């Protein structure tokens, strides 16, 4: 999204309604009295329309391009219509058809004004339109009006989660043909779009009021009047003017009332209240009539003359959910002037008190200042310190080199040092007191111990102290300092209390009932995130029926909160801030009240709101969507049937293979899970057990099983196969239970070694555990000797005896599928982390993205179903940041093909993943996204080639899109095939390597 230079406020404009509509996005405009839309010349239209055409064509081109994108890109619709189905009566979103998020924000804000919605839906074109249109305006505006009605009707009654507004844009595109290359500001485009809406209502109003002055419902809804009272070169004047929205400057103000106070007074106004005329000029604005819908445009863009381009103001500006406009009304002019004068006097007093307080809190004449109470306390502590008689430098031997020399007198070792020294006897250094030191001892250089050897002498205090002070001097000084400190603290408290009381008095100045008679409730906040040259728009709109805020972000419509609105709208956070505030008169409930059926008295909702032609239009669209869902369901059912037939064929083949292998003298190796009971539908061999080489997983499990059998045979007196099987199963279960309960390092995850460990930690049902263990002992790989073969046969017989009602096979399969998912997630994680360590971030990203998503789904079922979510989240985040850094460096090079490659990385990899970081609102993920966005937004303030500027402007809206709608992107990466042993080794290696990274770096 681009914004051109922001013009200053104008005193006259060709259309009063145009003024309101023009300001809905960016531009402050004040219209003069008597101005009408019809008074504009066709020549003036021509220049603007040619410029607008370029923006339209660019938007349509982007939309057409989006239709050609593959399913791997971020902007495509989900192929599953169920994903695009409206849930209950959730508000309908609007599809972004190519940098048109501004369109969604404005249209949703207007649509949710139910009075405006009714005006659009019940609009009928003038009767003469059935003849040929008489001018270009009618030819252009009326088809657009019909498309807006269609769009509104779909937003009311569609079964779709979001609808496509591109037909309205197509109508506009067809109305203008241009070869001009002028860049057009988005807000100018928007005001023109809404201006056509006004013209359509004006034509209808003129037809309905033949012979009378027509009333345009748009003017009635959005426009008010103010009285300008002022002095110009000593001459007083009063003018009544019409306004559609009120422009407010943001810079230098902390809240909306401060902005309004400044906007209502211009120049020197002292002469307004005196009988004497002076040469001073200034004016006050007093509202004489406020519109039902009161809109403020917050001017957050300033033109930087030095750089030659606009810049965005990110200052924080607070605004209330309920705004009382009494103080700005002309009927309250005198009382407001008195209160303003009182506030001015209080603020002067406040400034004086704050200056005095500052002298107490920042005392001193140098560059460093301290609270006076602390200074007096420090002086008291100094005076009270134990006096010393020596200079602090007298005991330092300046002739001795650092570290000491032979013969230097060392301070005695501390008790701790003495304890750490070895006994002299054992070291061979013990001698009697009369023994002369040996030559080696004489040459021995003392070891320098910086933390003990430099210890201050015990008689030197830790802090400076006076050299000489008598008891009398200390008593007098302490008394004075204590008294002075108490006086200073009392004075500071008095000043702070007075300041607080004045602030409270100013806050309550307009809180009496007489000044709370004109309440305006906040209806919508239009938000812009980004910089002056690019950004993303969305809207917060209050739902009075659900009594909550809703966030309208293109196709995403979600419940929000006042706290989220404040965070995104006040400014100073994530480069996001409100640029338009829409308030509605709280005493006019018709603005947001539903319509009632005149005959039944019931509230009209849904399709009942629509006139017959629109009912038919929505009905046809819903039937088309129902047909799409039906065709999808038939296609999915056909696929499911084909898969079922394939499974049945595989089952038959497996059954035949089973019979053959039973009679064979050399059975084929199989995994423990690949032999289903005869009374159940055979399942496909689990991927976590079935590997290309039967000597990997099967051998690993076979060895575990054989060890259990051998131990059972050694300890069991009864040698029958059934007794041995029961004993072996108990021993194997005991071994795995110990693994499941053992507290091991993160690199040793026993869940990967055996499915039973996973089941135990996740509290699988006993029947699932028993059947899984039986299946392990029924493995035909055990049939290498008669004992194992007999135990295998008993295990298989037991499996056959299990009745369907004893073990829920659907539940059994779900547990095994969960374990397969766990192993796949582990493979994705290990592969991604290995690639990350090799700095292959492009390939690592998709592994880490899918590992995080799959792991999150696993953790929804239980804490031990997956891996450490914070670890995966950290490396997913770091991988995106590394890719962003690489792409930015390529862009900064300014050379091809590096620039294209860098933007390709962002568009194909980074941007599609940003919604995944935003959706859960995690602080570290939000900060990472903010860092990435800030890096690219920082380029807006730098000089660069025009082609780079164009690419940056095209790219930034995608990066700044705040939608948390999870859109499709790259398919999951192909999983490498690991045996259990290989997977455990790789997992252990990578986790051990990560364990060496400092905690703050992970």
Beta strands, then each sheet from edge to edge (+ up, - down):
strand 1: 93-94
strand 2: 162-163
strand 3: 224-232
strand 4: 235-243
strand 5: 246-249
strand 6: 265-267
strand 7: 282-289
strand 8: 293-299
strand 9: 301-304
strand 10: 309-312
strand 11: 322-324
strand 12: 519-530
strand 13: 535-543
strand 14: 548-553
strand 15: 556-559
strand 16: 576-585
sheet 1: 1+ 2+
sheet 2: 4+ 3- 7+ 6-
sheet 3: 5+ 8+ 16- 12+ 11-
sheet 4: 5+ 8+ 16- 12+ 13- 14+ 15-
sheet 5: 9+ 10-
end
